[in-house]
Amino acid sequence: MREALTAFVPLFAFMLLPVWIPLLTVTVGWVADRVGGRKHDAFAARLADVKARSHARRAELAAARHELQAGTHAARPALVAEAA
């Protein structure tokens, strides 16, 4: 019986390799999140700020483009100055 166990227990553990890899990965990730601090939160806040500024700037440019297409040339100096 001992010989059977020494042969089949490692074989069974090897067969469960597709189960062990995700379990190990999730465990290591969970520990890294608990120990690693909150660097991700600061990065996410900076990224959200950049996205908000980009969206605001694109809205300004779209409004200026719309004014130009409507025939009002009041925004033209701002666009020319920006291109320079």
FIVEX-962634 format. One record per residue: x, y, z of N, C-alpha, C in turn. Coordinates in steps of 0.001 Angstrom, whole numbers, padded with zeros to 6 digits, always signed. Each point is the difference from the previous one (the first is absolute). Layout:
// residues N
XYZXYZXYZ/...
//
This chain:
// residues 84
+000819-001191+000000-000819+001191+000000+000867+001261+000000/+001092-000078+000739+000899+001156+000073+000600+000305-001362/+000328-001027-000741+000566+000200-001337-001029+000640-000937/-001250-000384+000125-001054+000579-000819-000180+001481+000336/+000037+000326+001269-000140+001404+000402+001182+000835-000472/+001200-000543+000096+001165+000763-000453-000012+000186-001513/-000704-000847-000721-000080+000145-001450-001164+000899-000415/-001147-000150+000641-001200+000689-000477-000257+001364+000633/+000494+000261+001182-000215+001323+000605+000725+001079-000806/+001262-000171-000384+000612+001022-000854-000682+000112-001365/-000444-001134-000539-000703+000028-001278-001311+000775+000124/-000731-000228+001075-001248+000710+000233+000260+001501+000209/+001036+000346+000735+000343+001415+000207+000382+000652-001328/+000705-000729-000852+000373+000537-001311-001234+000173-000889/-000959-000914+000115-001220+000123-000786-000806+001231+000422/+000126+000421+001229-000712+001179+000489+000757+001302-000271/+001046-000046-000792+000786+001199-000310-000853+001125-000589/-000953-000271-000897-000853+001089-000489-000857+000641+001095/-000184-000676+001106-000737+000579+001129+000955+000755+000921/+001202-000531+000203+000959+000611+000914+000500+001355-000514/+000207+000133-001302+000556+001248-000538-000923+001189+000262/-001297-000054-000324-000856+001148+000323-000135+000264+001495/-000060-001073+000785-000075+000196+001449+001234+000709+000531/+001156-000402-000468+001235+000641+000424+000054+001450-000466/-000431+000252-001225+000019+001355-000551-000937+000924+000774/-001196-000468+000297-000956+000807+000756+000524+000265+001406/+000597-000994+000610+000541+000175+001354+001127+001015+000009/+000930-000100-000930+001110+000947-000069-000515+001412-000287/-000984+000136-000887-000571+001312-000292-000703+000600+001191/-000732-000819+000743-000699+000486+001184+000992+000487+001051/+001059-000774+000214+001024+000406+000972+000701+001274-000459/+000297+000109-001281+000655+001202-000520-000902+001222+000157/-001302-000156-000203-000927+001120+000191-000068+000431+001450/+000042-000945+000906-000062+000329+001429+001281+000660+000484/+001133-000424-000509+001292+000492+000470+000474+001205-000806/-000389+000077-001267+000560+000962-000927-000348+001448+000226/-000992+000320+000786-000361+001387+000210-001052+000461-000981/-000121+001298-000138-001061+000577-000825+000556+000805-001166/+001051-000470-000632+000558+000701-001152-000987+000012-001153/-000778-001057-000123-000968-000090-001092-001066+001083+000125/-000448+000296+001221-001024+001015+000196+000501+001373-000426/+001249+000325+000321+000562+001286-000402+000115+000078-001520/+000403-001073-000616+000104-000019-001461-001374+000152-000643/-000994-000685+000530-001354+000092-000547-000543+001420+000144/+000299+000669+001114-000451+001386+000189+000672+000929-001002/+001305-000182-000218+000700+000834-000984-000544-000242-001400/-000264-001253-000339-000529-000329-001309-001386+000610-000202/-000834-000031+001018-001328+000605-000102+000105+001502-000196/+000959+000642+000672+000201+001439-000155+000444+000334-001424/+000910-000771-000539+000469+000230-001367-001141-000196-000994/-000816-001026+000212-001134-000235-000887-000997+001161+000062/-000247+000518+001188-000941+001112+000137+000525+001247-000709/+001288+000294+000168+000575+001166-000677-000029-000190-001515/+000289-001195-000461-000018-000274-001432-001409+000155-000563/-000975-000506+000727-001386+000112-000455-000434+001463-000049/+000375+000780+001008-000359+001421+000020+000652+000732-001170/+001260-000320-000256+000716+000668-001089-000610-000357-001354/-000366-001264-000180-000630-000410-001259-001356+000675-000177/-000740+000179+001096-001289+000686-000085+000205+001457-000404/+001042+000640+000553+000301+001385-000383+000341+000090-001486/+000837-000899-000471+000379+000023-001415-001195-000299-000906/-000875-000897+000424-001182-000300-000801-000920+001214-000065/-000135+000717+001125-000833+001202+000001+000597+001062-000914/+001317+000152+000053+000661+000982-000860-000149-000393-001464/+000112-001268-000305-000155-000475-001368-001435+000237-000485/-000941-000210+000900-001403+000219-000347-000254+001485-000293/+000600+000873+000794-000149+001439-000243+000589+000385-001347/+001117-000586-000338+000609+000300-001302-000885-000472-001140/-000570-001171+000147-000861-000520-001054-001297+000795-000117/-000439+000610+001099-001236+000779-000016+000212+001370-000631/+001224+000356-000259+000275+001279-000626+000556+001035+000955/+000040-000281+001280+000566+000922+000972+001497-000242+000071/+000777+001006-000228+001454-000147-000006+000634+000534+001270/-000763+000054+001077+000535+000510+001261+001015-000966+000606/-000145-001284-000263+000904-000986+000595+001247-000207-000842/+000065+000574-001179+001134-000235-000882+001336+000433+000592/+000166+001157+000638+001302+000338+000585+000453-000995+001064/-000952-000528+000770+000378-000966+001016+000546-001282-000646/-000603-000447-001082+000470-001203-000674+001334+000236-000696/+000188+001193-000559+001260+000320-000668+001112+000085+001037/-000277+000648+001119+001003+000114+001057+000345-001373+000575/-000992-000870+000081+000253-001337+000535+000856-000813-000956/-000169+000167-001271+000762-000768-000980+001465+000425-000041/+000279+001221+000398+001377+000513-000064+000871-000535+001067/
//
